[in-house]
Amino acid sequence: MTIEENKTLVRRWLETRLEDASVAVDGFLAPGYVDHNPVPGVPADREGARRMYRMLREAMPDLRCHVDVMMAAADQVAVLLTWEGTHRGELMGIPATGRHATWTEMNVVRVDSGRIADVWGISNQMLLMQQLGVIPAPGSR
């Protein structure tokens, strides 16, 4: 695949994983897919991805993801994302708070034969937890 095709694939996967977890996994992830930074307690494979996508949708039904920057070289696509949603259901053991949150995430995605084979990601979970009121924000009492 070309670099532009890889970027298109990653963009479509990002959009699809919020709409339909099964389509995002079955249609985009390679059989040997590995998430190199999974959420604790979630397997690093396709089934873990399916669980994570569903958990996010149930916890934040209005969750949206905006691509801020996307760059690619060879078989890898780097993408900076901004996430935004309202916490209406349990999220990683945290009961719904009703709070709105916005946070960023950076991913490097490796594409192999038209499928996503690996993802390395870093998400600003500290900011998310502060906005949900789970941990105090700097300077707060």
NULUMNU-544361 format. One record per residue (C-alpha): chain; z, y, x; residue in three letters; residue number from 1. Coordinates in nm, 3 decimals, always signed. Each point is the difference from the previous one (the first is absolute). Example, Ala and Ser with C-alpha at 12.3 -4.5 7.8 and 13.67 -1.06 7.14 Angstrom:
BEGIN
{"A",{+0.780,-0.450,+1.230},"ALA",1},
{"A",{-0.066,+0.344,+0.137},"SER",2},
This chain:
BEGIN
{"A",{+0.000,+0.000,+0.000},"MET",1},
{"A",{-0.057,+0.358,+0.107},"THR",2},
{"A",{+0.281,+0.246,+0.056},"ILE",3},
{"A",{-0.091,+0.178,-0.325},"GLU",4},
{"A",{+0.003,-0.330,-0.191},"GLU",5},
{"A",{+0.346,-0.076,+0.141},"ASN",6},
{"A",{+0.126,+0.342,-0.113},"LYS",7},
{"A",{-0.145,-0.054,-0.347},"THR",8},
{"A",{+0.164,-0.344,-0.021},"LEU",9},
{"A",{+0.341,+0.139,+0.097},"VAL",10},
{"A",{-0.028,+0.289,-0.247},"ARG",11},
{"A",{-0.093,-0.238,-0.284},"ARG",12},
{"A",{+0.291,-0.231,+0.092},"TRP",13},
{"A",{+0.245,+0.292,-0.003},"LEU",14},
{"A",{-0.117,+0.101,-0.348},"GLU",15},
{"A",{-0.006,-0.355,-0.135},"THR",16},
{"A",{+0.346,-0.108,+0.118},"ARG",17},
{"A",{+0.158,+0.249,-0.239},"LEU",18},
{"A",{-0.217,-0.109,-0.293},"GLU",19},
{"A",{-0.008,-0.379,+0.028},"ASP",20},
{"A",{+0.202,-0.192,+0.260},"ALA",21},
{"A",{-0.195,-0.324,-0.045},"SER",22},
{"A",{-0.339,+0.169,+0.046},"VAL",23},
{"A",{+0.133,+0.188,+0.304},"ALA",24},
{"A",{+0.116,-0.325,+0.161},"VAL",25},
{"A",{-0.274,-0.240,-0.109},"ASP",26},
{"A",{-0.284,+0.249,+0.039},"GLY",27},
{"A",{+0.097,+0.177,+0.322},"PHE",28},
{"A",{+0.247,-0.196,+0.213},"LEU",29},
{"A",{-0.114,-0.271,+0.242},"ALA",30},
{"A",{+0.149,-0.350,-0.045},"PRO",31},
{"A",{+0.207,+0.047,+0.318},"GLY",32},
{"A",{+0.107,+0.357,-0.082},"TYR",33},
{"A",{+0.309,+0.126,+0.185},"VAL",34},
{"A",{+0.211,+0.308,-0.076},"ASP",35},
{"A",{+0.155,+0.074,+0.338},"HIS",36},
{"A",{+0.271,+0.226,-0.149},"ASN",37},
{"A",{+0.095,-0.160,-0.333},"PRO",38},
{"A",{+0.281,+0.126,-0.220},"VAL",39},
{"A",{+0.316,-0.203,+0.077},"PRO",40},
{"A",{+0.013,-0.312,-0.215},"GLY",41},
{"A",{-0.372,+0.007,-0.079},"VAL",42},
{"A",{-0.227,-0.253,+0.175},"PRO",43},
{"A",{-0.261,+0.145,+0.236},"ALA",44},
{"A",{-0.286,-0.191,-0.166},"ASP",45},
{"A",{-0.230,+0.039,-0.303},"ARG",46},
{"A",{+0.268,-0.107,-0.248},"GLU",47},
{"A",{+0.242,+0.250,+0.150},"GLY",48},
{"A",{-0.263,+0.270,-0.043},"ALA",49},
{"A",{-0.050,-0.101,-0.363},"ARG",50},
{"A",{+0.378,+0.021,-0.059},"ARG",51},
{"A",{+0.022,+0.338,+0.173},"MET",52},
{"A",{-0.287,+0.154,-0.198},"TYR",53},
{"A",{+0.151,-0.121,-0.330},"ARG",54},
{"A",{+0.348,+0.119,+0.098},"MET",55},
{"A",{-0.133,+0.347,+0.081},"LEU",56},
{"A",{-0.188,+0.023,-0.332},"ARG",57},
{"A",{+0.305,-0.114,-0.200},"GLU",58},
{"A",{+0.236,+0.234,+0.187},"ALA",59},
{"A",{-0.232,+0.302,-0.022},"MET",60},
{"A",{-0.254,-0.043,-0.280},"PRO",61},
{"A",{-0.157,+0.339,+0.076},"ASP",62},
{"A",{-0.026,-0.070,+0.376},"LEU",63},
{"A",{-0.300,+0.162,+0.167},"ARG",64},
{"A",{-0.127,-0.013,+0.355},"CYS",65},
{"A",{-0.205,+0.274,+0.162},"HIS",66},
{"A",{-0.197,-0.056,+0.321},"VAL",67},
{"A",{+0.075,+0.297,+0.226},"ASP",68},
{"A",{-0.182,-0.118,+0.313},"VAL",69},
{"A",{-0.216,-0.303,+0.071},"MET",70},
{"A",{-0.148,-0.087,+0.338},"MET",71},
{"A",{-0.168,-0.318,+0.118},"ALA",72},
{"A",{-0.129,-0.165,+0.314},"ALA",73},
{"A",{-0.146,-0.347,+0.037},"ALA",74},
{"A",{+0.189,-0.232,-0.240},"ASP",75},
{"A",{+0.305,+0.225,-0.058},"GLN",76},
{"A",{+0.065,+0.276,-0.252},"VAL",77},
{"A",{+0.293,+0.241,+0.035},"ALA",78},
{"A",{+0.113,+0.174,-0.315},"VAL",79},
{"A",{+0.268,+0.261,-0.070},"LEU",80},
{"A",{+0.113,-0.012,-0.362},"LEU",81},
{"A",{+0.217,+0.208,-0.230},"THR",82},
{"A",{+0.173,-0.196,-0.276},"TRP",83},
{"A",{+0.140,+0.158,-0.315},"GLU",84},
{"A",{+0.175,-0.150,-0.301},"GLY",85},
{"A",{+0.297,-0.003,-0.237},"THR",86},
{"A",{+0.267,-0.267,+0.052},"HIS",87},
{"A",{+0.020,-0.168,-0.343},"ARG",88},
{"A",{+0.081,-0.362,+0.096},"GLY",89},
{"A",{+0.184,-0.195,+0.269},"GLU",90},
{"A",{-0.132,+0.062,+0.349},"LEU",91},
{"A",{+0.125,-0.225,+0.282},"MET",92},
{"A",{+0.327,-0.054,-0.186},"GLY",93},
{"A",{+0.043,+0.367,-0.091},"ILE",94},
{"A",{+0.036,+0.059,-0.375},"PRO",95},
{"A",{-0.228,+0.257,-0.161},"ALA",96},
{"A",{+0.107,+0.359,+0.070},"THR",97},
{"A",{-0.266,+0.184,-0.199},"GLY",98},
{"A",{-0.064,+0.215,+0.307},"ARG",99},
{"A",{-0.343,+0.101,+0.124},"HIS",100},
{"A",{-0.075,-0.070,+0.367},"ALA",101},
{"A",{-0.275,+0.082,+0.250},"THR",102},
{"A",{-0.022,-0.165,+0.342},"TRP",103},
{"A",{-0.249,-0.083,+0.272},"THR",104},
{"A",{-0.123,-0.321,+0.155},"GLU",105},
{"A",{-0.224,-0.083,+0.294},"MET",106},
{"A",{-0.196,-0.325,+0.018},"ASN",107},
{"A",{-0.234,-0.160,+0.246},"VAL",108},
{"A",{-0.215,-0.259,-0.176},"VAL",109},
{"A",{-0.210,-0.263,+0.176},"ARG",110},
{"A",{-0.309,-0.122,-0.183},"VAL",111},
{"A",{-0.154,-0.340,+0.071},"ASP",112},
{"A",{-0.314,-0.126,-0.174},"SER",113},
{"A",{+0.031,+0.248,-0.286},"GLY",114},
{"A",{+0.368,-0.076,-0.071},"ARG",115},
{"A",{+0.326,+0.163,+0.102},"ILE",116},
{"A",{+0.157,-0.230,+0.260},"ALA",117},
{"A",{+0.293,+0.203,+0.137},"ASP",118},
{"A",{+0.200,+0.308,-0.092},"VAL",119},
{"A",{+0.245,+0.186,+0.222},"TRP",120},
{"A",{+0.185,+0.266,-0.197},"GLY",121},
{"A",{+0.272,+0.259,+0.035},"ILE",122},
{"A",{+0.140,+0.160,-0.315},"SER",123},
{"A",{+0.243,+0.290,-0.024},"ASN",124},
{"A",{+0.260,-0.205,-0.187},"GLN",125},
{"A",{+0.277,+0.241,+0.106},"MET",126},
{"A",{-0.166,+0.283,-0.192},"LEU",127},
{"A",{-0.057,-0.226,-0.302},"LEU",128},
{"A",{+0.367,-0.111,-0.006},"MET",129},
{"A",{+0.119,+0.362,+0.033},"GLN",130},
{"A",{-0.218,+0.109,-0.293},"GLN",131},
{"A",{+0.129,-0.290,-0.211},"LEU",132},
{"A",{+0.358,+0.107,+0.081},"GLY",133},
{"A",{+0.082,-0.329,+0.172},"VAL",134},
{"A",{+0.091,+0.170,+0.329},"ILE",135},
{"A",{+0.091,+0.365,+0.053},"PRO",136},
{"A",{-0.258,+0.246,+0.121},"ALA",137},
{"A",{+0.077,+0.187,+0.321},"PRO",138},
{"A",{+0.234,+0.291,-0.063},"GLY",139},
{"A",{+0.115,-0.131,-0.340},"SER",140},
{"A",{+0.361,-0.083,-0.076},"ARG",141},
